[in-house]
Amino acid sequence: MVNLISLILGWNWRVRRLRKRWDRLREKSLKKEAGLRATLLPREDQIEQNLRILEERRLNRRERARLAKELEIDLEEVKALLQTKPEEIRAAAARQVQPPPQQKQMKRKEEEGAY
């Protein structure tokens, strides 16, 4: 009876739930196209490292709670990335890469010594 209660309400239950969510998201990200997959897999690798820390190390209550909350936030971010459409990701990447034309002109003038 005590084992059943600790199984349901204990800390290991939360870690198992996080591991299960990570596993499902990992499978979904492996099915995505290469560009998005290259973004997702390193993030998921870092999440897995933190999950291993939770599973294997003896941490105090505060550290366990902090790390578990960080993992939940990271998993939600990965889930949001998986739900975005590939066109939106490409458009966002294109906006980040290309500086506005005004900034290009300013840089050229600075290089020439006009300012």
Number of C-alpha atoms within 10 A of each C-alpha: 6 6 9 9 9 12 13 11 11 12 15 14 13 14 18 13 11 18 18 12 15 24 14 11 18 19 10 13 22 14 10 14 10 11 11 18 16 13 13 21 15 11 14 19 13 13 21 18 11 15 19 13 14 19 16 8 9 10 13 8 9 9 12 18 14 10 16 18 12 14 21 15 12 17 19 15 14 21 19 10 16 17 9 10 10 15 9 10 14 13 10 11 11 11 11 10 8 9 10 10 8 8 10 12 11 13 11 11 12 11 10 9 8 8 7
